[in-house]
Amino acid sequence: MIRWVALFCLSGWLWACTVNHSKQALRIEWEEPPAPGATFVSEEDSGLALLGLINLSEPDHYAVLLARAQRRYDCERLHSAQLDFYTDHWIIIAFPIARITAICEPRSKLVATSTT
């Protein structure tokens, strides 16, 4: 009886948890360091899966998340991007989640002045 209770508790814990699948940092050796005033930004998207077998939707691709972050935060360049991919499990449904974190170098806000 105790084994069945332990097995039930263990299966409940496994069905309602977050499992990290991968963490990848992308950096180019010859990349210049970010300019002063650069900040960390994050962008994520999730999908939906049933019973861990059927994917109804998948999170956006890494390149899409980078482009969205660059647009949303008005970045000139993104530096040291990191991709995290994990799944949030809840009984029969799961949410695969992709998140990028990067350093955003903001666009120059210089406005050209004309002399007349």
C-alpha positions in Angstrom: 0.0 0.0 0.0 2.8 2.4 0.9 4.5 1.7 -2.5 1.3 2.6 -4.3 1.0 5.9 -2.4 4.6 6.7 -3.1 4.2 5.9 -6.7 1.0 8.0 -6.9 2.8 11.0 -5.3 5.8 10.6 -7.5 3.7 10.4 -10.7 1.8 13.5 -9.5 5.0 15.4 -9.0 6.3 14.4 -12.4 3.1 15.4 -14.1 3.1 18.9 -12.6 6.6 20.2 -13.0 8.9 22.1 -15.2 11.6 20.1 -17.2 14.5 22.1 -18.6 15.5 20.6 -22.0 18.3 22.8 -23.1 20.1 26.0 -22.4 22.3 27.4 -25.2 24.3 30.5 -25.2 25.4 32.0 -28.6 28.3 34.3 -28.7 30.7 35.1 -31.5 34.3 35.4 -30.4 35.0 38.6 -32.5 31.8 40.2 -31.4 32.3 43.7 -30.0 31.2 44.4 -26.5 27.8 46.2 -26.1 27.7 50.0 -25.8 27.1 51.7 -22.5 23.4 51.8 -21.8 22.8 48.3 -23.1 20.2 46.4 -21.1 19.0 42.8 -20.8 15.8 41.9 -22.6 13.8 38.7 -22.8 11.3 37.3 -25.2 9.4 34.0 -24.9 6.7 32.0 -26.6 4.9 28.8 -25.7 3.1 26.0 -27.4 0.6 23.3 -26.3 0.9 19.5 -26.2 -1.5 16.8 -25.0 -0.2 13.8 -23.0 3.3 14.7 -24.1 2.7 13.0 -27.4 0.5 15.3 -29.6 1.8 18.8 -30.3 -1.0 21.1 -31.1 1.3 24.1 -31.4 5.0 24.7 -31.0 6.8 27.8 -29.7 8.3 30.3 -32.2 11.7 29.6 -33.6 14.8 31.1 -32.1 15.3 33.5 -35.0 11.7 34.7 -34.7 12.2 35.4 -31.0 15.3 37.4 -31.7 13.6 39.5 -34.4 10.6 40.1 -32.2 12.9 41.2 -29.3 14.9 43.5 -31.6 11.7 45.1 -32.8 9.9 45.4 -29.4 12.8 46.9 -27.6 14.1 48.9 -30.5 17.6 47.4 -30.5 20.4 48.3 -32.9 22.1 45.0 -32.1 21.6 42.0 -29.8 24.6 40.6 -27.9 25.2 37.3 -26.1 21.8 35.7 -26.8 20.8 32.7 -24.8 18.1 30.2 -25.6 16.2 28.3 -22.9 13.9 25.6 -23.9 11.7 23.9 -21.2 8.3 22.3 -20.8 5.8 23.1 -18.1 3.8 19.9 -17.4 0.3 20.0 -16.0 -1.5 16.5 -15.7 -2.5 15.8 -19.4 -1.4 19.1 -21.0 2.1 20.5 -21.4 3.4 23.9 -22.5 6.8 23.8 -24.3 8.3 27.2 -23.8 11.2 28.8 -25.7 12.8 31.9 -24.1 15.6 34.1 -25.3 17.6 36.5 -23.1 20.0 38.9 -24.7 21.8 42.2 -24.2 20.0 44.9 -26.2 22.1 47.8 -27.5 19.6 50.6 -28.1 19.3 52.5 -31.3 21.0 55.9 -31.4 18.5 58.6 -30.6 20.5 61.3 -32.3 18.4 63.6 -34.4 20.1 65.5 -37.3 19.7 69.2 -37.0 19.8 71.4 -40.1 21.0 74.9 -40.2 19.3 77.4 -42.4 
